[in-house]
Amino acid sequence: MESTDFDVLVIGGGPGGSTAAAFARLRGLSVCLVERDEFPRFHIGESLLPIGNAVLRASGAWPKVEAAGFVRKLGAEFMLADGSPAKEIVFADGYVPGLESTFQVERARFDAVLLEHARSLGTDVRTGSTVTAVDPQADLVAVTVAPRGGSPGVVRARWVIDAGGRENLYDSPLKRSLQPAPFPKRAAVYSHFEGVERAPGARGGNIVIVRIEDGWFWLIPISAERTSVGLVTAIDGIKRAGDPRAVFDATVSGSPRLRSLMGRSRAVAPFRVTADYSYVRREFASPRVVLAGDAACFYDPIFSSGVYLSTHSAQVAVEAIARAHAEGRALSAAERARYTRGLKAHCEVFRRLIEVFYDKDGFDVFMTQVPPLDLHRGLVSIVAGHVRLTWPLWWRFKVFLAVCRLQRHLPLVRRIEHAARVVPEPA
């Protein structure tokens, strides 16, 4: 058996990569983490899910996250653009205990906290370096790493966990093969703002979702002064307008609710655009390479699933390779299928929620203040991220989806009129 430099090489220093490195070190594996950027790096911000707290506790990072002073998140508020009544999701009202709160995080600091935690456990962290080739061989993987301003070199590892996000910087059969796109192409236009209006007291830490006819706005309080604000809408509308910032501003102007929330705000960061971000790869693992988080799949961010799916998949990936490593073998076909199937099962629940949100009839049901059959408590727990559907959640979710389908033909709840979005015509 050839000698290796490390047991595990992790691609990406975001939440998934840092969490994978931490779990691998806790298993006694030697780890090299390669990250293209230097930290701290800009990221638009993140609204965490309470279900992810347990993963961060298991990795040992949770006390450091708690000590970082992030905004506490107790729930989510869904509003309509025309200013009509909103619906508040309070995590403490859910069916599953232990999911009462989490944090809204400034990703530059959050990512740095998790990366430094991985480093403190003994991870060899190499920032400013890009993985340009991954060559799986019989008993190891040869990884070409190109440091910025330096010559590329090869790092040999028994295992590779790719948590490098959606960008495909090296040729890979795993990353070439995609399932059919689950959603129409959409784009996000976003920036950071100061002066955005917030609810008083603890509610001021909630994420606010403002629904428009063909998309939605997020407003995430990431510090005492700063709010991450973004528009998600059909990519064709932004292309027709030719100016994403103009679409953003026009949508705010056309919405009484958004005008009220953002009337005294000002952008304090450049506007950025992310387009066509929904994708699912067919397989998430090969014998010695495992895809985690966004490297495997990513859906619409409406229910804030990204960080949880990244850290959860990182934990499961390390558990799988640690067992195989101890036995001196590669991942079996059954293990690879089980990893892919398990992560896709988590994603599927979020996918169904996303479909409900974008479906006008489904959204009518979602916004109902007091749905029957105690469905609300189950839905709250699922929105909090508990997508492993135990029986009490499973039947409530199935009934909820059935009511959403019936609403198309038989209005069981009040129908909602959505305010149209204003898109400027190109000059």
Order of alpha helices (4+ residues) and beta strands (2+ residues): beta-alpha-beta-beta-alpha-alpha-beta-beta-beta-beta-alpha-beta-beta-beta-beta-alpha-beta-beta-beta-beta-alpha-alpha-alpha-beta-beta-beta-beta-beta-alpha-alpha-alpha-alpha-alpha
